Amino acid sequence: MILFSVIQTEMGWLGIAGESGVLDALVLPGLDRYEISARMQADLGRTLFYTDADFSGEADRLRAYFAGERVNFRCAVRGIGTTEFDHEVWDGARRIPYGETWTYGELAAMIGHPGAARAVGSALGRNPVPVVVPCHRIIRSDGGLGGFSAGIHWKISLLALEGSPVEQGNRTRG
């Protein structure tokens, strides 16, 4: 049984879903709480059950993140219908420090797949829990922002929230 919760953050309502301490989905703020519930049900393609649970503290960490605090997300991520490679990419992305950006190629090399930048980009596009798996920190080798499944405006907003000076054509690396 997959549980979901809709929580209030400083940037609006956010939805998270999972079971047994493992996250399966996250819907970024922007919709009202009822639209988030409907979107989560549609995205996961199954019936979800509402809970007030905080998913092993992740709800509080998400509130803190969207309030501008540095947060280390701890939960496991499953993602329905994903591959072992997807999880390698997501685990690698989770090691990129807050406020830094790396290129798709740098992430591919870090996880032991040099030359797999496009495959890394595809895996990041399947990331079901943006922010927890910080795919917004990955940019193109020319310094361009690249894509973001929730929309490029979110990528810019999340990088700005983290204090990254990245704009189209610039990159940072600590």
MOHU-V313931 format. One record per pair of residues at least 4 apart in sequence whose ideal C-beta (glycine too) atoms are under 8 Angstrom apart, sorted by the first residue. I is the first residue (numbers start at 1). J is the second residue. D is the distance in Angstrom with one decimal. If there is no record, write none. Layout:
i=<I & I>
j=<J & J>
d=<D & D>
//
This chain:
i=<1 & 1 & 2 & 2 & 2 & 2 & 2 & 2 & 2 & 2 & 3 & 3 & 3 & 3 & 3 & 3 & 3 & 3 & 4 & 4 & 4 & 4 & 4 & 4 & 4 & 4 & 4 & 4 & 4 & 5 & 5 & 5 & 5 & 5 & 5 & 5 & 5 & 5 & 5 & 6 & 6 & 6 & 6 & 6 & 6 & 6 & 7 & 7 & 7 & 7 & 7 & 7 & 7 & 8 & 8 & 8 & 8 & 9 & 9 & 9 & 9 & 9 & 9 & 9 & 10 & 10 & 10 & 10 & 11 & 11 & 11 & 11 & 12 & 12 & 12 & 13 & 13 & 13 & 13 & 13 & 14 & 14 & 14 & 14 & 14 & 14 & 14 & 15 & 15 & 15 & 15 & 15 & 15 & 15 & 16 & 16 & 16 & 16 & 16 & 16 & 16 & 16 & 16 & 17 & 17 & 17 & 17 & 17 & 17 & 17 & 18 & 18 & 18 & 18 & 18 & 18 & 18 & 19 & 21 & 21 & 21 & 21 & 22 & 22 & 22 & 22 & 23 & 23 & 23 & 23 & 23 & 23 & 23 & 23 & 23 & 24 & 24 & 24 & 24 & 24 & 24 & 24 & 25 & 25 & 25 & 25 & 25 & 26 & 26 & 26 & 26 & 26 & 26 & 27 & 27 & 27 & 27 & 27 & 28 & 28 & 28 & 28 & 29 & 31 & 31 & 31 & 32 & 33 & 34 & 35 & 36 & 37 & 37 & 37 & 38 & 39 & 40 & 40 & 41 & 41 & 41 & 43 & 44 & 44 & 45 & 53 & 54 & 54 & 54 & 55 & 55 & 56 & 56 & 57 & 57 & 58 & 58 & 58 & 58 & 58 & 59 & 60 & 61 & 61 & 61 & 61 & 61 & 62 & 62 & 62 & 62 & 63 & 64 & 64 & 65 & 65 & 65 & 65 & 65 & 66 & 68 & 70 & 71 & 73 & 73 & 73 & 75 & 77 & 77 & 77 & 77 & 77 & 77 & 78 & 79 & 79 & 79 & 79 & 79 & 79 & 79 & 80 & 82 & 82 & 82 & 82 & 83 & 83 & 84 & 85 & 85 & 85 & 85 & 86 & 86 & 86 & 86 & 87 & 88 & 88 & 88 & 88 & 88 & 89 & 89 & 89 & 89 & 89 & 89 & 89 & 90 & 90 & 90 & 90 & 90 & 90 & 91 & 91 & 92 & 92 & 92 & 92 & 93 & 93 & 93 & 93 & 93 & 93 & 93 & 93 & 94 & 94 & 94 & 95 & 96 & 96 & 96 & 96 & 96 & 96 & 96 & 97 & 98 & 98 & 99 & 99 & 99 & 99 & 99 & 100 & 100 & 100 & 100 & 100 & 101 & 101 & 101 & 101 & 101 & 101 & 101 & 101 & 101 & 102 & 102 & 102 & 102 & 102 & 102 & 102 & 103 & 103 & 103 & 103 & 103 & 103 & 103 & 104 & 104 & 104 & 104 & 104 & 104 & 104 & 104 & 104 & 104 & 104 & 105 & 105 & 105 & 105 & 105 & 105 & 106 & 107 & 107 & 107 & 107 & 108 & 108 & 108 & 108 & 108 & 108 & 108 & 109 & 109 & 111 & 113 & 113 & 116 & 117 & 117 & 118 & 119 & 120 & 120 & 121 & 121 & 121 & 121 & 122 & 123 & 124 & 124 & 124 & 125 & 125 & 127 & 127 & 127 & 129 & 130 & 130 & 130 & 130 & 130 & 130 & 130 & 130 & 131 & 131 & 134 & 135 & 135 & 136 & 136 & 136 & 136 & 136 & 137 & 137 & 137 & 138 & 139 & 139 & 139 & 139 & 139 & 139 & 140 & 140 & 140 & 142 & 143 & 143 & 143 & 143 & 144 & 144 & 145 & 145 & 145 & 145 & 145 & 146 & 147 & 147 & 148 & 148 & 148 & 150 & 150 & 151 & 152 & 153 & 154 & 155 & 156 & 156 & 157 & 158 & 159 & 159 & 160 & 164 & 165 & 165 & 166 & 166 & 166>
j=<19 & 49 & 17 & 18 & 19 & 24 & 44 & 46 & 48 & 49 & 17 & 18 & 19 & 48 & 49 & 50 & 51 & 53 & 15 & 16 & 17 & 18 & 25 & 37 & 40 & 48 & 49 & 50 & 51 & 15 & 16 & 17 & 50 & 51 & 52 & 53 & 54 & 55 & 59 & 13 & 14 & 15 & 33 & 36 & 37 & 50 & 13 & 14 & 15 & 16 & 59 & 62 & 63 & 12 & 13 & 14 & 63 & 13 & 14 & 29 & 62 & 63 & 66 & 67 & 63 & 66 & 67 & 68 & 29 & 30 & 66 & 157 & 29 & 30 & 31 & 29 & 31 & 32 & 33 & 36 & 26 & 27 & 28 & 29 & 36 & 62 & 66 & 25 & 26 & 27 & 36 & 37 & 39 & 40 & 23 & 25 & 26 & 27 & 55 & 58 & 59 & 62 & 129 & 23 & 24 & 25 & 26 & 40 & 44 & 48 & 22 & 23 & 24 & 25 & 55 & 75 & 78 & 24 & 55 & 56 & 75 & 76 & 75 & 76 & 77 & 78 & 55 & 58 & 75 & 76 & 77 & 78 & 128 & 129 & 132 & 44 & 77 & 78 & 79 & 80 & 128 & 129 & 40 & 43 & 44 & 128 & 129 & 62 & 128 & 129 & 130 & 131 & 132 & 31 & 36 & 39 & 40 & 43 & 130 & 131 & 150 & 154 & 66 & 35 & 36 & 39 & 36 & 37 & 38 & 39 & 40 & 41 & 48 & 50 & 42 & 43 & 44 & 48 & 46 & 47 & 48 & 128 & 48 & 80 & 80 & 59 & 58 & 59 & 60 & 59 & 75 & 74 & 75 & 61 & 74 & 62 & 73 & 74 & 75 & 132 & 63 & 64 & 65 & 71 & 72 & 73 & 74 & 66 & 71 & 131 & 132 & 67 & 69 & 71 & 69 & 71 & 73 & 131 & 161 & 161 & 161 & 98 & 98 & 94 & 131 & 132 & 132 & 87 & 90 & 128 & 129 & 132 & 133 & 82 & 86 & 87 & 90 & 126 & 127 & 128 & 129 & 128 & 86 & 87 & 126 & 128 & 87 & 123 & 88 & 89 & 113 & 119 & 123 & 90 & 123 & 126 & 127 & 91 & 92 & 111 & 112 & 113 & 123 & 93 & 107 & 111 & 119 & 120 & 123 & 124 & 94 & 123 & 124 & 127 & 133 & 135 & 95 & 111 & 96 & 107 & 110 & 111 & 107 & 124 & 127 & 133 & 134 & 135 & 137 & 138 & 132 & 133 & 134 & 110 & 100 & 101 & 102 & 107 & 134 & 137 & 138 & 174 & 134 & 162 & 162 & 163 & 164 & 172 & 174 & 137 & 164 & 172 & 173 & 174 & 137 & 138 & 139 & 159 & 164 & 166 & 171 & 172 & 173 & 106 & 107 & 110 & 137 & 138 & 139 & 173 & 107 & 117 & 138 & 139 & 140 & 141 & 171 & 108 & 117 & 118 & 120 & 121 & 124 & 138 & 139 & 140 & 141 & 146 & 109 & 114 & 115 & 117 & 120 & 141 & 110 & 111 & 117 & 120 & 138 & 113 & 114 & 115 & 116 & 117 & 119 & 120 & 113 & 114 & 120 & 119 & 120 & 120 & 121 & 141 & 122 & 123 & 124 & 138 & 125 & 138 & 146 & 147 & 126 & 127 & 133 & 135 & 138 & 147 & 149 & 133 & 135 & 149 & 133 & 134 & 135 & 136 & 148 & 149 & 150 & 154 & 158 & 136 & 158 & 158 & 148 & 149 & 148 & 154 & 155 & 158 & 159 & 159 & 162 & 164 & 146 & 143 & 144 & 145 & 146 & 166 & 171 & 144 & 145 & 146 & 169 & 168 & 169 & 170 & 171 & 168 & 169 & 152 & 155 & 156 & 166 & 168 & 155 & 152 & 155 & 152 & 154 & 155 & 154 & 155 & 155 & 156 & 157 & 158 & 159 & 160 & 167 & 161 & 162 & 164 & 166 & 164 & 172 & 170 & 172 & 170 & 171 & 172>
d=<6.2 & 5.8 & 5.5 & 6.6 & 5.2 & 6.1 & 6.5 & 6.4 & 5.2 & 7.1 & 6.7 & 6.8 & 5.9 & 6.9 & 5.4 & 7.4 & 4.3 & 6.3 & 6.1 & 6.7 & 3.9 & 8.0 & 7.7 & 7.0 & 5.4 & 4.4 & 7.2 & 6.2 & 7.0 & 7.2 & 5.7 & 7.7 & 7.1 & 5.5 & 6.5 & 6.1 & 7.3 & 6.8 & 6.2 & 5.6 & 7.2 & 5.1 & 4.5 & 5.3 & 6.2 & 7.8 & 7.2 & 5.5 & 7.8 & 7.1 & 5.0 & 6.6 & 6.5 & 7.8 & 6.1 & 7.9 & 7.6 & 7.4 & 5.2 & 5.6 & 6.4 & 5.3 & 3.8 & 7.3 & 7.7 & 5.1 & 4.9 & 7.8 & 4.2 & 7.8 & 4.8 & 7.9 & 3.3 & 5.6 & 7.7 & 5.9 & 6.6 & 6.2 & 4.6 & 5.5 & 7.1 & 6.5 & 6.4 & 4.8 & 7.2 & 6.1 & 7.2 & 7.4 & 6.9 & 3.9 & 4.0 & 6.7 & 7.2 & 4.9 & 6.2 & 7.1 & 5.1 & 7.9 & 5.8 & 6.6 & 6.6 & 7.0 & 7.8 & 7.2 & 5.2 & 4.4 & 7.7 & 5.4 & 6.3 & 5.7 & 5.1 & 4.1 & 4.7 & 7.4 & 6.0 & 7.5 & 7.1 & 7.3 & 7.0 & 4.7 & 6.3 & 6.8 & 6.7 & 4.6 & 7.0 & 4.8 & 6.5 & 6.7 & 5.2 & 7.2 & 5.3 & 7.0 & 7.7 & 5.1 & 6.2 & 6.5 & 7.9 & 5.3 & 6.6 & 6.0 & 6.2 & 7.8 & 5.8 & 5.8 & 5.6 & 4.8 & 6.6 & 7.8 & 6.8 & 4.2 & 6.2 & 6.6 & 6.2 & 7.1 & 5.0 & 5.5 & 5.7 & 7.4 & 6.2 & 7.3 & 5.1 & 5.9 & 6.9 & 3.7 & 4.9 & 6.5 & 7.2 & 6.7 & 6.6 & 6.2 & 6.3 & 6.6 & 7.6 & 7.4 & 6.4 & 6.0 & 6.1 & 6.0 & 7.5 & 6.9 & 5.5 & 7.8 & 6.5 & 6.5 & 7.9 & 7.8 & 6.7 & 3.8 & 5.8 & 5.7 & 6.4 & 7.1 & 5.7 & 6.0 & 7.2 & 6.1 & 6.4 & 7.4 & 4.9 & 7.1 & 6.6 & 6.4 & 6.3 & 4.7 & 7.7 & 5.8 & 7.6 & 6.4 & 7.8 & 7.0 & 7.8 & 6.4 & 4.2 & 5.2 & 6.4 & 4.4 & 8.0 & 6.2 & 7.8 & 7.4 & 6.0 & 5.0 & 7.9 & 7.4 & 7.6 & 4.5 & 6.8 & 7.6 & 6.1 & 7.3 & 5.3 & 6.4 & 6.0 & 7.6 & 6.5 & 7.6 & 7.6 & 6.9 & 7.5 & 4.6 & 7.5 & 7.4 & 4.1 & 6.6 & 6.0 & 7.8 & 7.4 & 7.7 & 6.5 & 6.5 & 7.9 & 6.9 & 6.1 & 6.2 & 4.5 & 5.7 & 8.0 & 6.1 & 6.4 & 5.0 & 7.9 & 7.6 & 7.9 & 6.3 & 6.9 & 6.4 & 8.0 & 5.3 & 3.8 & 6.3 & 6.5 & 7.1 & 7.8 & 6.1 & 4.4 & 8.0 & 7.2 & 7.5 & 7.7 & 5.4 & 5.3 & 4.1 & 6.4 & 6.8 & 7.7 & 5.4 & 5.8 & 5.7 & 6.8 & 6.5 & 7.9 & 5.9 & 6.9 & 7.4 & 5.8 & 7.7 & 5.4 & 7.5 & 6.3 & 4.7 & 7.6 & 5.9 & 8.0 & 5.5 & 4.2 & 5.0 & 5.0 & 7.4 & 7.5 & 6.3 & 7.1 & 5.9 & 6.0 & 4.8 & 5.2 & 7.0 & 4.9 & 7.1 & 6.2 & 5.4 & 5.2 & 5.3 & 6.8 & 4.3 & 5.4 & 7.6 & 6.4 & 6.0 & 7.5 & 6.9 & 7.1 & 7.3 & 7.0 & 6.0 & 6.5 & 4.6 & 7.4 & 6.4 & 4.0 & 7.5 & 4.9 & 5.1 & 7.8 & 5.7 & 7.7 & 6.8 & 7.2 & 6.9 & 6.4 & 7.6 & 7.9 & 4.3 & 7.9 & 5.5 & 6.2 & 6.5 & 7.9 & 5.3 & 5.8 & 4.8 & 6.0 & 6.8 & 4.3 & 5.1 & 7.3 & 4.6 & 7.4 & 4.4 & 7.8 & 7.1 & 7.3 & 5.7 & 6.5 & 7.4 & 6.5 & 6.4 & 6.4 & 7.5 & 6.4 & 7.7 & 6.9 & 7.2 & 7.0 & 7.4 & 8.0 & 4.2 & 6.0 & 6.9 & 5.6 & 4.9 & 4.8 & 6.9 & 5.4 & 7.6 & 5.9 & 6.6 & 7.6 & 7.0 & 5.9 & 7.4 & 7.8 & 7.5 & 6.8 & 7.7 & 7.1 & 7.8 & 6.1 & 7.0 & 4.6 & 4.2 & 6.0 & 7.4 & 7.9 & 7.8 & 6.8 & 6.6 & 6.6 & 5.6 & 5.4 & 6.6 & 5.6 & 4.2 & 7.1 & 4.6 & 7.7 & 7.9 & 5.0 & 5.5 & 4.6 & 6.0 & 6.4 & 6.1 & 5.6 & 7.1 & 7.1 & 5.8 & 7.9 & 7.1 & 8.0 & 5.5 & 5.7 & 3.8 & 4.2 & 7.9 & 7.7 & 6.4 & 6.2 & 6.1 & 6.4 & 6.2 & 7.6 & 6.2 & 6.6 & 4.1 & 4.9 & 7.0 & 5.5 & 6.5 & 6.1 & 5.6 & 6.0 & 5.9>
//
